[in-house]
Each structure stands twice: as structure tokens, then as C-alpha cells.
Amino acid sequence: MSRVIAASFAAILASSIVPTAASACCYTPPPCGTCYQQQYVPPQYRTVQQTVMVSPGAVVAHRTPAQYRTVMVPQTVMVAPPGVAYEQIPPQYATRERVEMVSPGYYAPVAPRCPVCGY
């Protein structure tokens, strides 16, 4: 009876000491600095909207000629003097989009992952 107990105890002890594939991968210390792989991180961009002036405002002067009317056959009289009418043209704005780089692409070291457990 003691031999059966001793054999089962030895089998349990041997199975707990022998590492499995998952325990060998997941419970080993992290890999050394030379074991890291280089992974390329692509550049990051963003779209910026900006309000820009397409054409500035202006003031246009329109001259109005004097108006004359004949009151009697030999006499012409000025009815309205010459003048200037001003037209205000507002500035024109538009929204432009441009793409700018937020961060350039770079290589970053990444530790290899365990194929069994994922860590």
C-alpha cells in the first residue's frame, strides 16, 4: 500500500514540476532587449478647417449725371444735380480644408507575444 501511495505522490510531484507549453511561455521572465521586434507606427494626420477671405470688401462709387428738362422752348433747367451713389460690397469668406501631420511615422520596439496564451 505504501508503494502505491509513494508512486502516486511521485506522479503528482512530477506532473506539477514538468512545465506545460502554456506555463513555459507565460511564466518565463520577459525577453531580453535584443528580442524585441521593430513595429512601424504610421504617421497620424488630421483635417483642419480654416475660414479664409476670398475677396475683400469694397465700396464702389456710381456717379449719377445731372438731369435737365426743358421748361420752355428756349430754356433748359437743371431738375436734379449730379451726385454719387455708394455701393457697399461685403467681403467674401470660404472654408478651406487642409491636412496636417500630427505625428510622423516611427519604429517602436514591441515585445513578442506568446503564441499559446496571447500574453
SVG drawing of the C-alpha trace seen along z (x, -y; Angstrom):
<svg xmlns="http://www.w3.org/2000/svg" viewBox="-42 -131 62 133">
<polyline fill="none" stroke="black" stroke-width="0.4" points="0.0,0.0 2.8,-2.4 4.4,-1.7 1.1,-2.8 0.9,-6.0 4.6,-6.7 4.1,-6.1 1.0,-8.3 2.8,-11.0 5.8,-10.8 3.5,-11.1 1.7,-14.1 5.0,-15.7 6.5,-15.0 3.4,-16.4 3.5,-19.6 7.2,-20.2 7.3,-19.5 6.2,-22.7 3.4,-22.6 3.5,-24.6 1.4,-27.4 3.3,-27.7 6.7,-27.6 5.6,-30.6 3.6,-32.6 5.7,-32.3 9.1,-32.9 10.8,-36.3 10.2,-38.9 12.6,-38.6 15.8,-40.4 16.2,-43.8 17.5,-42.2 14.4,-40.0 12.1,-42.9 10.7,-43.3 10.5,-46.6 7.0,-47.7 6.3,-50.6 3.7,-53.1 2.3,-55.1 2.1,-58.9 -1.0,-60.5 -2.9,-63.1 -5.9,-65.4 -8.1,-67.6 -8.1,-71.3 -10.9,-73.6 -10.0,-77.3 -12.0,-80.3 -10.2,-82.4 -11.1,-85.7 -11.7,-85.1 -12.2,-88.7 -12.1,-91.8 -15.0,-94.1 -15.2,-97.2 -17.0,-100.4 -18.0,-101.3 -19.0,-104.8 -21.6,-105.2 -21.9,-108.7 -25.4,-109.9 -25.5,-112.6 -27.5,-115.8 -31.0,-115.8 -32.2,-118.6 -35.7,-119.4 -36.8,-121.9 -39.5,-124.1 -39.9,-126.4 -38.8,-126.1 -35.6,-128.3 -34.8,-127.4 -33.4,-124.2 -33.4,-123.9 -31.5,-121.5 -34.0,-119.4 -31.5,-117.3 -27.9,-118.0 -25.2,-115.4 -24.5,-113.0 -22.6,-110.0 -24.2,-106.8 -22.0,-104.4 -22.5,-100.7 -21.1,-98.6 -19.8,-95.2 -19.2,-92.9 -16.1,-90.7 -16.5,-87.1 -15.3,-84.2 -14.9,-80.5 -14.0,-77.5 -10.9,-75.7 -9.8,-72.2 -6.2,-71.2 -4.5,-68.1 -1.7,-68.4 0.6,-65.9 0.1,-65.4 3.0,-62.9 5.4,-61.4 5.8,-57.7 8.4,-55.9 9.6,-52.5 8.7,-51.3 10.0,-48.2 7.4,-45.7 7.8,-42.6 6.9,-39.3 3.6,-37.8 3.1,-34.3 1.5,-32.1 -0.2,-29.9 -1.8,-32.3 -1.5,-35.7 0.5,-37.5"/>
</svg>
